[in-house]
Amino acid sequence: MKKIIRLKVKELMKAQIDSDIPTDAALAKFIGVSSSQVWRAKLPPDDARHNTPGVQFIAGVLGAFDSTFENFFFVEDVQE
């Protein structure tokens, strides 16, 4: 088994709403990544277009919302 970092999509969307960030494009700019990265990270993990959040995405979310890793992300065991 390997471990993968997953995004808590509902928590990110809640923070986005609470911060009055109207679109994913605005969210992407706010956290310093491309809008396609935000879109792909929000997709279900079983969608072939899904991307797990990278370092830039994770750091952007944590810095922008002044929060901890556990509030927005979790580690999941997956079969190889």
CORDA-V366290 format. One record per helix or strand. SS is the DSSP state (h for helix, s for strand). FROM is the first residue (numbers start at 1). TO is the last residue. If there is no record, write none. Layout:
BEGIN
ss	from	to
SS	FROM	TO
SS	FROM	TO
END
This chain:
BEGIN
ss	from	to
s	2	7
h	9	18
h	24	31
h	35	42
h	55	64
h	69	72
s	73	78
END
